[in-house]
Structures are given as structure tokens and as C-alpha cells.
Amino acid sequence: MLTQAQRQFHEDGVGAEQSPTYASFSLEWLLLAAVVGERTGQPFPPSFWQRLEQGVLAQSARYARRLAAHRG
């Protein structure tokens, strides 16, 4: 899963596919896998969580910019 997280998200958190919807979809599945890992005693390494966090922050920033643009 760490390899997939690294393939799907650049270090700055921007999705590799440059698609906000695909990035959100990827984040959901990676988070689900991580939760399952935690609950079954097979936690993912900190580097996985860092990449996921960067993805969430990048998606949040993109959403905030769009929201601000609509409000003028």
C-alpha cells in the first residue's frame, strides 16, 4: 500500500493523475486499507500516513480555493 500511496500522490500531496476526483477516490481507498490494517494489528508505516496527510491537505486546499473563488 505504501508503494501505491507513493504512486498516487506526489510528495507535496498533489495527485499523480492531476484529477481531484480521482485523488479523492484514491484517498478513500487508501484510508480504508489503513484502518483495516490498524484494526487487524498490521499498522502501516508513518511514511504511508505522511503521504496520505499530504494528499488530504492538497485536496482541502484545492477545495478552499474553489470555495473562495465562488464567494468572490
KETORDREN-454217 format. One record per residue (C-alpha): x, y, z; residue in one letter. Coordinates in Angstrom, 3 decimals. Layout:
residues N
X	Y	Z	A
...
//
This chain:
residues 72
0.000	0.000	0.000	M
2.897	2.356	0.657	L
4.021	1.916	-2.933	T
0.526	2.751	-4.171	Q
0.316	5.809	-1.934	A
3.617	6.986	-3.388	Q
2.425	6.310	-6.937	R
-0.914	8.038	-6.467	Q
0.360	11.161	-4.659	F
3.463	13.270	-5.144	H
5.431	14.331	-2.058	E
3.543	17.646	-1.983	D
0.238	15.758	-1.866	G
-0.938	16.544	-5.384	V
-2.496	13.551	-7.093	G
-0.321	11.973	-9.764	A
-3.259	11.771	-12.163	E
-3.950	15.522	-11.744	Q
-7.627	14.772	-11.211	S
-9.298	15.971	-7.996	P
-11.998	13.327	-8.191	T
-9.509	10.505	-8.771	Y
-7.340	11.802	-5.912	A
-10.334	11.818	-3.578	S
-11.266	8.299	-4.666	F
-7.693	7.114	-4.069	S
-7.571	8.753	-0.648	L
-10.766	6.999	0.391	E
-9.458	3.553	-0.548	W
-6.016	4.097	0.935	L
-7.577	5.310	4.170	L
-9.890	2.297	4.271	L
-6.919	-0.055	3.801	A
-5.015	1.750	6.549	A
-7.909	1.485	9.002	V
-8.241	-2.229	8.271	V
-4.503	-2.607	8.836	G
-4.725	-0.793	12.172	E
-7.692	-2.843	13.355	R
-6.124	-6.154	12.397	T
-2.825	-5.428	14.117	G
-0.930	-4.688	10.908	Q
-0.432	-0.913	11.057	P
1.017	0.936	8.116	F
4.334	2.782	8.487	P
4.499	6.508	9.332	P
5.651	7.298	5.781	S
2.316	5.996	4.473	F
0.385	8.243	6.859	W
2.536	11.228	5.901	Q
1.789	10.725	2.209	R
-1.907	10.350	2.963	L
-1.866	13.511	5.079	E
-0.217	15.456	2.251	Q
-2.926	14.224	-0.109	G
-5.685	15.320	2.252	V
-4.083	18.737	2.730	L
-3.703	19.244	-1.014	A
-7.322	18.273	-1.634	Q
-8.507	20.552	1.165	S
-6.523	23.492	-0.200	A
-7.958	22.942	-3.675	R
-11.489	22.886	-2.255	Y
-10.894	26.033	-0.184	A
-9.584	27.930	-3.252	R
-12.645	26.974	-5.268	R
-14.989	27.923	-2.456	L
-13.284	31.315	-2.063	A
-13.447	31.932	-5.807	A
-17.215	31.364	-5.817	H
-17.736	33.741	-2.940	R
-15.806	36.488	-4.705	G
//
